[in-house]
Amino acid sequence: MKIFFLILFLSFNLEAQMTNNFHNLKANSIKGEEIDFSEYRNKVVMVINTASKCGFTSQYEGLEELYKEYNDRGLVILGFPSNDFGNQEPADNQEIAKFCKLNFGVSFPMFEKIIVKGEAKHPVYKFLTESSPEMYQGEVGWNFVKFLIDKNGNVRGRFSSMTKPDSKKIIKLLNELINENN
């Protein structure tokens, strides 16, 4: 009986550990292909919830510039469209991809439109808002909230919609994370 409970405990503990790391997650690209986030090991990742009809939509331009400047140094930006705030992303995935490319030249990975708040939130946002260090937890309050994840899959920063992609705070942390050894 003790062995049964030990096995049960270890399996729950393993499951908890697996969901407590960004690299154990998966999501579908905007083209519908499943992406395993283990491919982002040893990279710094910025995750951002986006919308095409938001007052912050112009941040796509800054995100693309950041991606072009830092991608060779190990930064990956992952965009997650969401219609959770003010119906500001009513388009389907194909229209979103076209909008991002035509209007902002977005070349960083974009993902399928997802839910980022509430009980039905996508596992990526469940991880970011519930399994990250306490200081970064809590529901996303609007579009274009930015999370920075280190090379080991740990959330290390969260920035509001108001914080532009090229802000000194983001650039400082980004450089620290890029320069960290695993």
Accessible surface in RSA format (square Angstrom, percent):
REM  Atomic radii and reference values for relative SASA: ProtOr
REM  Chains: A
REM  Algorithm: Lee & Richards
REM  Probe-radius: 1.40
REM  Slices: 20
REM RES _ NUM      All-atoms   Total-Side   Main-Chain    Non-polar    All polar
REM                ABS   REL    ABS   REL    ABS   REL    ABS   REL    ABS   REL
RES MET A   1   171.46  88.8 125.42  83.0  46.05 109.6 114.03  96.9  57.44  76.1
RES LYS A   2   181.23  88.4 172.68 106.0   8.55  20.4 119.13 107.2  62.09  66.1
RES ILE A   3   126.37  71.9 125.54  93.5   0.83   2.0 126.19  90.9   0.18   0.5
RES PHE A   4   116.41  58.2 111.27  68.9   5.14  13.4 114.29  69.3   2.12   6.1
RES PHE A   5   110.83  55.4 107.50  66.6   3.33   8.7 107.80  65.4   3.04   8.7
RES LEU A   6    99.76  55.6  95.08  68.0   4.68  11.8  98.72  69.3   1.04   2.8
RES ILE A   7   106.72  60.7 105.47  78.6   1.26   3.0 106.13  76.4   0.60   1.6
RES LEU A   8    66.58  37.1  64.85  46.4   1.73   4.4  66.41  46.6   0.18   0.5
RES PHE A   9   125.39  62.7 120.87  74.9   4.53  11.8 124.95  75.8   0.45   1.3
RES LEU A  10    93.52  52.1  90.29  64.6   3.23   8.1  90.52  63.6   3.00   8.1
RES SER A  11    55.97  47.3  46.30  61.8   9.67  22.3  42.43  90.4  13.54  19.0
RES PHE A  12   125.65  62.9 121.29  75.1   4.36  11.4 121.70  73.8   3.95  11.3
RES ASN A  13    60.95  42.0  55.29  53.4   5.66  13.6   7.02  16.9  53.94  52.1
RES LEU A  14   103.81  57.8 102.23  73.1   1.58   4.0 103.35  72.6   0.46   1.2
RES GLU A  15   107.71  61.8 105.08  79.5   2.63   6.3  32.55  63.0  75.16  61.4
RES ALA A  16    48.84  44.9  41.72  64.4   7.11  16.2  48.40  68.2   0.44   1.2
RES GLN A  17   106.63  59.6  97.56  71.3   9.07  21.6  35.15  74.8  71.49  54.2
RES MET A  18    99.73  51.6  98.10  64.9   1.63   3.9  79.04  67.2  20.69  27.4
RES THR A  19    71.78  51.1  70.24  71.2   1.53   3.7  57.84  77.7  13.94  21.1
RES ASN A  20    76.82  53.0  62.72  60.6  14.10  33.9  17.24  41.5  59.59  57.6
RES ASN A  21    35.97  24.8  35.97  34.8   0.00   0.0  10.27  24.7  25.71  24.8
RES PHE A  22     0.00   0.0   0.00   0.0   0.00   0.0   0.00   0.0   0.00   0.0
RES HIS A  23     4.46   2.4   2.68   1.9   1.79   4.6   0.13   0.1   4.33   5.0
RES ASN A  24    60.47  41.7  30.11  29.1  30.36  73.1   9.49  22.8  50.98  49.3
RES LEU A  25    16.67   9.3  14.52  10.4   2.15   5.4  16.67  11.7   0.00   0.0
RES LYS A  26   102.78  50.1  89.96  55.2  12.83  30.5  39.95  36.0  62.83  66.9
RES ALA A  27     6.63   6.1   1.10   1.7   5.53  12.6   6.63   9.3   0.00   0.0
RES ASN A  28    57.98  40.0  53.32  51.5   4.66  11.2   1.27   3.0  56.71  54.8
RES SER A  29    14.56  12.3  14.56  19.4   0.00   0.0  14.56  31.0   0.00   0.0
RES ILE A  30    22.42  12.8  12.25   9.1  10.17  24.5  12.25   8.8  10.17  27.6
RES LYS A  31   171.54  83.7 136.14  83.5  35.40  84.3  88.04  79.2  83.50  88.9
RES GLY A  32    41.30  50.9   0.00   N/A  41.30  50.9  16.33  44.8  24.97  55.9
RES GLU A  33   104.54  60.0  98.24  74.3   6.30  15.0  43.11  83.4  61.43  50.2
RES GLU A  34   118.55  68.1  89.28  67.5  29.26  69.7  24.72  47.8  93.83  76.6
RES ILE A  35    33.20  18.9  32.27  24.0   0.93   2.2  33.20  23.9   0.00   0.0
RES ASP A  36    57.83  40.5  55.03  54.8   2.80   6.6  23.32  54.9  34.52  34.4
RES PHE A  37     0.00   0.0   0.00   0.0   0.00   0.0   0.00   0.0   0.00   0.0
RES SER A  38    40.66  34.4  33.20  44.3   7.47  17.2  14.95  31.8  25.72  36.0
RES GLU A  39   106.40  61.1  81.01  61.3  25.39  60.5  39.72  76.8  66.68  54.4
RES TYR A  40    12.06   5.6  12.06   6.9   0.00   0.0   7.97   6.0   4.08   5.0
RES ARG A  41   119.66  50.2 110.58  56.4   9.07  21.6  44.60  60.9  75.06  45.5
RES ASN A  42    89.80  61.9  75.37  72.8  14.43  34.8  21.86  52.6  67.94  65.7
RES LYS A  43    74.66  36.4  74.52  45.7   0.14   0.3  34.40  31.0  40.26  42.9
RES VAL A  44     0.10   0.1   0.00   0.0   0.10   0.2   0.00   0.0   0.10   0.3
RES VAL A  45     0.00   0.0   0.00   0.0   0.00   0.0   0.00   0.0   0.00   0.0
RES MET A  46     0.00   0.0   0.00   0.0   0.00   0.0   0.00   0.0   0.00   0.0
RES VAL A  47     0.00   0.0   0.00   0.0   0.00   0.0   0.00   0.0   0.00   0.0
RES ILE A  48     0.00   0.0   0.00   0.0   0.00   0.0   0.00   0.0   0.00   0.0
RES ASN A  49     0.00   0.0   0.00   0.0   0.00   0.0   0.00   0.0   0.00   0.0
RES THR A  50     0.00   0.0   0.00   0.0   0.00   0.0   0.00   0.0   0.00   0.0
RES ALA A  51     0.01   0.0   0.01   0.0   0.00   0.0   0.01   0.0   0.00   0.0
RES SER A  52    16.03  13.5   6.88   9.2   9.16  21.1   6.66  14.2   9.37  13.1
RES LYS A  53   141.15  68.9 115.27  70.7  25.88  61.6  72.92  65.6  68.22  72.7
RES CYS A  54    12.96   9.8   0.31   0.3  12.64  29.7   1.59   4.0  11.36  12.3
RES GLY A  55    77.61  95.7   0.00   N/A  77.61  95.7  43.85 120.3  33.77  75.6
RES PHE A  56    50.72  25.4  49.77  30.8   0.95   2.5  50.72  30.8   0.00   0.0
RES THR A  57    11.28   8.0  11.20  11.3   0.09   0.2  11.20  15.0   0.09   0.1
RES SER A  58    73.45  62.1  65.17  87.0   8.28  19.1  41.20  87.7  32.25  45.2
RES GLN A  59    14.03   7.8  10.45   7.6   3.58   8.5  11.23  23.9   2.80   2.1
RES TYR A  60     0.00   0.0   0.00   0.0   0.00   0.0   0.00   0.0   0.00   0.0
RES GLU A  61    96.58  55.4  96.20  72.8   0.38   0.9  25.74  49.8  70.84  57.8
RES GLY A  62    17.29  21.3   0.00   N/A  17.29  21.3  13.98  38.4   3.30   7.4
RES LEU A  63     0.00   0.0   0.00   0.0   0.00   0.0   0.00   0.0   0.00   0.0
RES GLU A  64     7.17   4.1   7.17   5.4   0.00   0.0   7.17  13.9   0.00   0.0
RES GLU A  65   103.60  59.5  98.53  74.5   5.08  12.1  43.93  85.0  59.67  48.7
RES LEU A  66     6.45   3.6   3.78   2.7   2.66   6.7   5.71   4.0   0.73   2.0
RES TYR A  67    32.06  15.0  32.06  18.2   0.00   0.0  10.15   7.6  21.91  27.0
RES LYS A  68   141.60  69.1 116.65  71.6  24.95  59.4  71.60  64.4  70.00  74.6
RES GLU A  69   119.27  68.5  96.22  72.8  23.05  54.9  39.24  75.9  80.03  65.3
RES TYR A  70    10.32   4.8  10.32   5.9   0.00   0.0   0.39   0.3   9.93  12.2
RES ASN A  71    48.97  33.8  42.93  41.5   6.04  14.5   5.38  12.9  43.59  42.1
RES ASP A  72   141.00  98.8 103.04 102.6  37.96  89.8  35.34  83.2 105.66 105.4
RES ARG A  73   112.46  47.2  91.71  46.7  20.76  49.4  53.84  73.6  58.62  35.5
RES GLY A  74    14.65  18.1   0.00   N/A  14.65  18.1  14.23  39.1   0.42   0.9
RES LEU A  75     0.13   0.1   0.00   0.0   0.13   0.3   0.00   0.0   0.13   0.3
RES VAL A  76     9.01   5.9   9.01   8.2   0.00   0.0   9.01   7.8   0.00   0.0
RES ILE A  77     0.00   0.0   0.00   0.0   0.00   0.0   0.00   0.0   0.00   0.0
RES LEU A  78     0.00   0.0   0.00   0.0   0.00   0.0   0.00   0.0   0.00   0.0
RES GLY A  79     0.00   0.0   0.00   N/A   0.00   0.0   0.00   0.0   0.00   0.0
RES PHE A  80     0.04   0.0   0.04   0.0   0.00   0.0   0.04   0.0   0.00   0.0
RES PRO A  81     0.00   0.0   0.00   0.0   0.00   0.0   0.00   0.0   0.00   0.0
RES SER A  82     0.52   0.4   0.00   0.0   0.52   1.2   0.00   0.0   0.52   0.7
RES ASN A  83    51.35  35.4  38.58  37.3  12.77  30.8  11.91  28.7  39.44  38.1
RES ASP A  84    34.93  24.5  14.47  14.4  20.46  48.4   8.53  20.1  26.40  26.3
RES PHE A  85     9.59   4.8   7.02   4.3   2.57   6.7   9.08   5.5   0.50   1.4
RES GLY A  86    60.65  74.8   0.00   N/A  60.65  74.8  33.17  91.0  27.48  61.5
RES ASN A  87    98.08  67.6  84.63  81.8  13.45  32.4  28.70  69.1  69.38  67.1
RES GLN A  88    34.83  19.5  34.29  25.1   0.54   1.3   5.83  12.4  28.99  22.0
RES GLU A  89     0.16   0.1   0.16   0.1   0.00   0.0   0.00   0.0   0.16   0.1
RES PRO A  90    64.75  47.2  38.76  35.3  25.99  94.5  40.67  33.6  24.08 149.7
RES ALA A  91    23.91  22.0  18.17  28.0   5.74  13.1  23.91  33.7   0.00   0.0
RES ASP A  92    79.37  55.6  72.70  72.4   6.67  15.8  40.83  96.1  38.53  38.4
RES ASN A  93    41.99  29.0  39.76  38.4   2.23   5.4   9.43  22.7  32.56  31.5
RES GLN A  94   148.33  82.9 138.88 101.5   9.45  22.5  48.63 103.5  99.70  75.6
RES GLU A  95    96.97  55.7  91.78  69.4   5.19  12.3  35.65  69.0  61.32  50.1
RES ILE A  96     0.26   0.2   0.00   0.0   0.26   0.6   0.26   0.2   0.00   0.0
RES ALA A  97    33.40  30.7  27.23  42.0   6.17  14.0  29.66  41.8   3.74   9.9
RES LYS A  98   134.09  65.4 126.56  77.7   7.53  17.9  76.21  68.6  57.88  61.6
RES PHE A  99    58.59  29.3  53.91  33.4   4.68  12.2  58.14  35.3   0.45   1.3
RES CYS A 100     1.93   1.5   1.93   2.1   0.00   0.0   1.93   4.9   0.00   0.0
RES LYS A 101   121.42  59.2 113.67  69.7   7.75  18.4  81.07  73.0  40.35  43.0
RES LEU A 102   130.92  72.9  97.91  70.0  33.01  83.0 100.48  70.6  30.44  81.9
RES ASN A 103    85.62  59.0  56.12  54.2  29.49  71.0   9.88  23.8  75.73  73.2
RES PHE A 104    46.83  23.4  29.46  18.2  17.37  45.2  38.07  23.1   8.76  25.1
RES GLY A 105    32.49  40.1   0.00   N/A  32.49  40.1  25.45  69.8   7.04  15.8
RES VAL A 106    10.92   7.2   2.59   2.3   8.33  20.1   2.59   2.2   8.33  22.6
RES SER A 107    61.80  52.2  33.56  44.8  28.24  65.1  35.69  76.0  26.11  36.6
RES PHE A 108     5.76   2.9   0.00   0.0   5.76  15.0   0.00   0.0   5.76  16.5
RES PRO A 109    43.33  31.6  32.87  30.0  10.46  38.0  43.31  35.8   0.02   0.1
RES MET A 110    15.39   8.0   8.53   5.6   6.87  16.3   8.53   7.2   6.87   9.1
RES PHE A 111     1.17   0.6   1.17   0.7   0.00   0.0   1.17   0.7   0.00   0.0
RES GLU A 112    48.43  27.8  48.42  36.6   0.00   0.0   6.40  12.4  42.02  34.3
RES LYS A 113    68.08  33.2  47.32  29.0  20.76  49.4  34.72  31.3  33.36  35.5
RES ILE A 114    21.17  12.0  10.82   8.1  10.35  24.9  19.31  13.9   1.86   5.1
RES ILE A 115    79.26  45.1  76.71  57.1   2.55   6.1  76.71  55.2   2.55   6.9
RES VAL A 116     0.00   0.0   0.00   0.0   0.00   0.0   0.00   0.0   0.00   0.0
RES LYS A 117    82.74  40.4  78.09  47.9   4.65  11.1  36.06  32.5  46.67  49.7
RES GLY A 118    34.39  42.4   0.00   N/A  34.39  42.4  32.61  89.5   1.78   4.0
RES GLU A 119   190.43 109.3 148.37 112.3  42.06 100.1  69.39 134.2 121.04  98.8
RES ALA A 120    72.51  66.7  46.78  72.2  25.73  58.5  57.51  81.0  15.00  39.7
RES LYS A 121    20.09   9.8   8.54   5.2  11.55  27.5   4.65   4.2  15.43  16.4
RES HIS A 122    37.31  20.4  32.33  22.5   4.98  12.7  23.08  23.8  14.23  16.6
RES PRO A 123    78.28  57.0  75.58  68.9   2.69   9.8  76.65  63.3   1.63  10.1
RES VAL A 124     0.01   0.0   0.01   0.0   0.00   0.0   0.01   0.0   0.00   0.0
RES TYR A 125     0.00   0.0   0.00   0.0   0.00   0.0   0.00   0.0   0.00   0.0
RES LYS A 126   106.75  52.1 106.75  65.5   0.00   0.0  73.37  66.0  33.38  35.6
RES PHE A 127     8.64   4.3   5.68   3.5   2.96   7.7   8.02   4.9   0.62   1.8
RES LEU A 128     0.00   0.0   0.00   0.0   0.00   0.0   0.00   0.0   0.00   0.0
RES THR A 129     3.89   2.8   0.48   0.5   3.42   8.1   0.48   0.6   3.42   5.2
RES GLU A 130    78.09  44.8  60.11  45.5  17.98  42.8  31.99  61.9  46.10  37.6
RES SER A 131    46.70  39.5  21.43  28.6  25.27  58.2   6.83  14.5  39.87  55.9
RES SER A 132     4.78   4.0   0.00   0.0   4.78  11.0   1.87   4.0   2.90   4.1
RES PRO A 133    66.94  48.8  53.62  48.9  13.32  48.4  66.34  54.8   0.60   3.8
RES GLU A 134   152.14  87.3 136.31 103.1  15.83  37.7  48.34  93.5 103.80  84.7
RES MET A 135   153.71  79.6 112.27  74.3  41.44  98.7 108.58  92.3  45.13  59.8
RES TYR A 136    38.85  18.1  38.78  22.1   0.07   0.2  18.63  14.0  20.22  24.9
RES GLN A 137    72.69  40.6  52.50  38.4  20.18  48.1   8.90  18.9  63.79  48.4
RES GLY A 138    36.52  45.0   0.00   N/A  36.52  45.0  35.80  98.2   0.72   1.6
RES GLU A 139    91.37  52.5  71.94  54.4  19.43  46.3  53.35 103.2  38.02  31.0
RES VAL A 140     2.19   1.4   0.00   0.0   2.19   5.3   0.00   0.0   2.19   5.9
RES GLY A 141    56.47  69.6   0.00   N/A  56.47  69.6  37.57 103.1  18.90  42.3
RES TRP A 142    95.63  38.4  95.39  46.2   0.25   0.6  89.06  47.5   6.57  10.7
RES ASN A 143     0.28   0.2   0.28   0.3   0.00   0.0   0.00   0.0   0.28   0.3
RES PHE A 144     0.00   0.0   0.00   0.0   0.00   0.0   0.00   0.0   0.00   0.0
RES VAL A 145     7.97   5.2   7.97   7.2   0.00   0.0   7.97   6.9   0.00   0.0
RES LYS A 146     0.00   0.0   0.00   0.0   0.00   0.0   0.00   0.0   0.00   0.0
RES PHE A 147     0.00   0.0   0.00   0.0   0.00   0.0   0.00   0.0   0.00   0.0
RES LEU A 148     0.00   0.0   0.00   0.0   0.00   0.0   0.00   0.0   0.00   0.0
RES ILE A 149     0.00   0.0   0.00   0.0   0.00   0.0   0.00   0.0   0.00   0.0
RES ASP A 150     5.56   3.9   5.56   5.5   0.00   0.0   1.34   3.1   4.22   4.2
RES LYS A 151    37.13  18.1  34.87  21.4   2.27   5.4  11.18  10.1  25.95  27.6
RES ASN A 152    70.65  48.7  62.20  60.1   8.45  20.3  18.97  45.7  51.68  50.0
RES GLY A 153     0.00   0.0   0.00   N/A   0.00   0.0   0.00   0.0   0.00   0.0
RES ASN A 154    61.85  42.7  59.55  57.5   2.30   5.5  15.42  37.1  46.43  44.9
RES VAL A 155     1.99   1.3   0.04   0.0   1.95   4.7   0.04   0.0   1.95   5.3
RES ARG A 156    80.65  33.9  74.25  37.8   6.40  15.2  20.82  28.5  59.83  36.3
RES GLY A 157     3.09   3.8   0.00   N/A   3.09   3.8   3.09   8.5   0.00   0.0
RES ARG A 158    62.32  26.2  38.64  19.7  23.69  56.4  16.87  23.0  45.46  27.6
RES PHE A 159    22.89  11.5  19.54  12.1   3.36   8.7  22.89  13.9   0.00   0.0
RES SER A 160    58.63  49.5  49.09  65.5   9.54  22.0  46.03  98.0  12.60  17.6
RES SER A 161     9.35   7.9   8.09  10.8   1.26   2.9   6.54  13.9   2.82   3.9
RES MET A 162   145.55  75.4 127.22  84.2  18.33  43.6 113.68  96.7  31.87  42.2
RES THR A 163    17.33  12.3  11.02  11.2   6.30  15.0   8.09  10.9   9.23  14.0
RES LYS A 164   134.14  65.4 132.39  81.2   1.76   4.2  75.52  68.0  58.62  62.4
RES PRO A 165     3.74   2.7   3.74   3.4   0.00   0.0   3.74   3.1   0.00   0.0
RES ASP A 166    97.78  68.5  82.13  81.7  15.65  37.0  27.41  64.5  70.37  70.2
RES SER A 167    25.47  21.5  16.21  21.6   9.26  21.3  25.47  54.2   0.00   0.0
RES LYS A 168   185.47  90.5 176.15 108.1   9.32  22.2 122.16 110.0  63.30  67.4
RES LYS A 169   133.67  65.2 126.08  77.4   7.59  18.1  81.26  73.1  52.41  55.8
RES ILE A 170     0.00   0.0   0.00   0.0   0.00   0.0   0.00   0.0   0.00   0.0
RES ILE A 171    43.82  24.9  43.82  32.6   0.00   0.0  43.82  31.6   0.00   0.0
RES LYS A 172   137.21  66.9 129.41  79.4   7.79  18.6 100.88  90.8  36.32  38.7
RES LEU A 173    30.51  17.0  29.49  21.1   1.02   2.6  30.21  21.2   0.30   0.8
RES LEU A 174     0.00   0.0   0.00   0.0   0.00   0.0   0.00   0.0   0.00   0.0
RES ASN A 175    39.20  27.0  39.08  37.8   0.11   0.3  17.37  41.8  21.82  21.1
RES GLU A 176    78.17  44.9  70.24  53.1   7.93  18.9  40.51  78.4  37.66  30.7
RES LEU A 177     0.27   0.1   0.00   0.0   0.27   0.7   0.00   0.0   0.27   0.7
RES ILE A 178    15.08   8.6   8.98   6.7   6.09  14.7   8.98   6.5   6.09  16.5
RES ASN A 179   104.77  72.3  77.33  74.7  27.44  66.1  30.58  73.6  74.19  71.7
RES GLU A 180    62.50  35.9  55.23  41.8   7.27  17.3  33.92  65.6  28.58  23.3
RES ASN A 181   144.96 100.0 118.44 114.5  26.52  63.8  32.75  78.8 112.21 108.5
RES ASN A 182   105.97  73.1  47.48  45.9  58.48 140.8  42.16 101.5  63.80  61.7
END  Absolute sums over single chains surface
CHAIN  1 A     9811.6       8085.8       1725.8       5536.2       4275.4
END  Absolute sums over all chains
TOTAL          9811.6       8085.8       1725.8       5536.2       4275.4
